[in-house]
Amino acid sequence: MKIVAAKILKKFKVHLLFENGVSGVVDLADIAGEGVFKAWLEPGVFEQMTVAKFGSLEWPGDLDLCPDSLYLRLTSKDPEELFPSLTKDLAYA
Protein backbone atom coordinates (compact mmCIF):
# COMPACT_ATOMS: atom_id res chain seq x y z
CA MET A 1 0.00 0.00 0.00
CA LYS A 2 1.59 3.27 -1.13
CA ILE A 3 0.65 6.89 -0.67
CA VAL A 4 0.74 8.60 -4.06
CA ALA A 5 -0.25 12.11 -2.93
CA ALA A 6 -0.52 13.99 0.34
CA LYS A 7 -1.52 17.53 1.20
CA ILE A 8 -1.43 19.27 4.55
CA LEU A 9 -4.84 20.81 5.20
CA LYS A 10 -4.00 22.38 8.54
CA LYS A 11 -1.69 21.66 11.45
CA PHE A 12 -1.42 17.86 11.83
CA LYS A 13 -4.27 17.11 9.39
CA VAL A 14 -3.27 15.56 6.07
CA HIS A 15 -5.31 14.50 3.07
CA LEU A 16 -3.92 11.25 1.67
CA LEU A 17 -4.44 9.44 -1.64
CA PHE A 18 -3.38 5.81 -1.82
CA GLU A 19 -2.46 3.86 -4.95
CA ASN A 20 -5.73 1.88 -4.76
CA GLY A 21 -7.80 5.09 -4.94
CA VAL A 22 -8.70 5.26 -1.25
CA SER A 23 -8.41 8.82 0.02
CA GLY A 24 -9.30 10.86 3.05
CA VAL A 25 -8.05 12.95 5.93
CA VAL A 26 -5.94 11.67 8.80
CA ASP A 27 -5.44 13.67 11.97
CA LEU A 28 -1.98 13.16 13.42
CA ALA A 29 -2.45 15.53 16.37
CA ASP A 30 -2.50 12.60 18.82
CA ILE A 31 1.14 11.74 18.05
CA ALA A 32 2.45 15.30 17.61
CA GLY A 33 4.82 16.05 20.44
CA GLU A 34 5.26 12.37 21.36
CA GLY A 35 8.74 10.82 21.17
CA VAL A 36 10.48 11.60 17.89
CA PHE A 37 7.40 13.50 16.71
CA LYS A 38 8.19 16.23 19.25
CA ALA A 39 10.03 17.80 16.30
CA TRP A 40 6.65 18.58 14.67
CA LEU A 41 6.05 21.18 17.37
CA GLU A 42 8.99 23.24 16.10
CA PRO A 43 7.84 25.96 13.68
CA GLY A 44 7.83 24.82 10.06
CA VAL A 45 8.89 21.20 10.60
CA PHE A 46 5.50 19.53 10.05
CA GLU A 47 5.01 21.62 6.91
CA GLN A 48 8.13 20.04 5.36
CA MET A 49 6.27 16.74 4.87
CA THR A 50 6.97 14.87 1.62
CA VAL A 51 5.83 11.60 0.06
CA ALA A 52 8.83 9.28 -0.19
CA LYS A 53 9.66 7.05 -3.15
CA PHE A 54 8.15 3.99 -1.45
CA GLY A 55 4.95 5.76 -0.42
CA SER A 56 5.59 6.77 3.16
CA LEU A 57 5.33 10.27 4.63
CA GLU A 58 8.67 11.79 5.60
CA TRP A 59 9.96 14.83 7.48
CA PRO A 60 13.44 16.20 8.12
CA GLY A 61 15.44 14.39 10.78
CA ASP A 62 14.64 10.88 9.49
CA LEU A 63 11.03 11.06 10.69
CA ASP A 64 8.56 8.94 8.77
CA LEU A 65 5.22 7.19 8.98
CA CYS A 66 4.63 3.99 7.05
CA PRO A 67 1.75 4.01 4.58
CA ASP A 68 0.23 0.82 6.01
CA SER A 69 -0.31 2.38 9.44
CA LEU A 70 -1.79 5.49 7.86
CA TYR A 71 -4.10 3.38 5.68
CA LEU A 72 -5.32 1.50 8.76
CA ARG A 73 -5.86 4.79 10.59
CA LEU A 74 -7.78 6.27 7.64
CA THR A 75 -10.00 3.27 6.96
CA SER A 76 -10.39 2.01 10.56
CA LYS A 77 -9.63 -1.48 9.29
CA ASP A 78 -7.99 -4.14 11.41
CA PRO A 79 -4.45 -5.18 10.44
CA GLU A 80 -5.74 -8.68 9.58
CA GLU A 81 -7.98 -7.16 6.88
CA LEU A 82 -5.00 -5.56 5.17
CA PHE A 83 -2.64 -8.45 5.87
CA PRO A 84 -4.69 -11.69 5.78
CA SER A 85 -1.58 -13.78 6.40
CA LEU A 86 -1.48 -12.40 9.95
CA THR A 87 -4.58 -14.42 10.82
CA LYS A 88 -3.08 -17.58 9.33
CA ASP A 89 0.19 -17.03 11.21
CA LEU A 90 -1.68 -16.58 14.49
CA ALA A 91 -3.36 -19.95 14.02
CA TYR A 92 0.06 -21.60 14.36
CA ALA A 93 1.09 -19.67 17.48
Buried (B, 14 or more C-beta within 10 A) or exposed (E): BBBBEBEBEEEBEBBBBBEEEEBEEBBBEEBBEEEEBEBBEEEEBBEBBEBBEEBBBBBEEEBBBBBBBBBBBBEEEEEEEBBEEEEEEEEEE
